[in-house]
Amino acid sequence: MEDVTDSSFRALCREFGADMTYTEFVNSDALIRNAQKSFSKLTISPDEHPIGAQIYGNLPDAMAQSAVIAAEQNPDLVDINFGCPVRKIAGRGAGSGMMRNVPLMVEITKRVVEAVNLPVTVKTRLGWDEDSKNIEEIAERLQDVGIAALTIHGRTRAQMYKGEADWTLIGKVKNNPSINIPIIGNGDIVSAERARLMLDRYGVDALMIGRATFGRPWIFREIKHYLATGELLPAPSVEERVTTARRHLALSVAAKGEKVGVLEMRRHLNCYFKGFTEFKDIRIKLVTLPTVEELEPLFDEILERYSDFDATVLPPFSVYDTK
């Protein structure tokens, strides 16, 4: 979720009902070298709580030091990312690459727990590949060194984001009598019905939603309403999508300035209108125009062109490309 879960997107997710958010993950090596870009990702505003500051790395000293720096930004917890499958991260032994070196994973976690006076949580995967699904062992060992909760993504590193997430091992960890910390399930929570099914079938304590939020911060509202009432909310209208995209753009620009704020919004602007027919000409402009002044008329054009378009009956989210 790097370059996605910045302060502007987190604000929208909270407004739509997210109970907790996380910062973008930060490279521990860069953080202890005081790299400004990395440090800025940990900026937390007073109205963001509860929030977790997420760090990653493969060196115990650097991870412990970066945890201290992260804790100084006043998050509610420090989260260690042992789940990122991207080659440049996992290939050098960080993120999900740590699953091939469980003793080092445990040592890093122990050092981070000892370094800060905040709860420490971990996010990871089922294992490195199909032949090494070691999450049950990992869960017990990380619990033993003091983590406060564990988030498990239901894929191996080798799967990246392909195929369907396998929640059976997440359920086994949750129902292991030796495990007494909260277990948070992650992977393919793309709808309110899916959220209900995973909670009921596997008994996890909470759900974490990642890629399914792209262009859909209202997924939290949909899930919470369904869990409370059993009623499915209609998908947002064209008008609400435009209003949300405009607000997101304004928040991004306010936080980062126009040049960077517009540039980093491009991945989001495209997603807000996934499934719209004959949209290519507008989509190209959404991801190329460099100023708010040029983008604003596009929103009006969308409202006018799609005044009769029923966005509440778009195809299921699972058909979308979320890469």
Helices and strands as residue ranges (DSSP letters): H 7-15, E 21-22, E 26-27, H 28-32, H 36-40, G 46-48, E 51-56, H 60-71, E 77-82, H 87-90, G 95-100, H 102-115, E 120-125, H 135-144, E 149-153, H 168-174, E 183-186, H 192-202, E 206-208, G 211-213, H 219-229, H 238-256, H 258-272, H 280-286, H 292-305, G 311-313, G 317-319
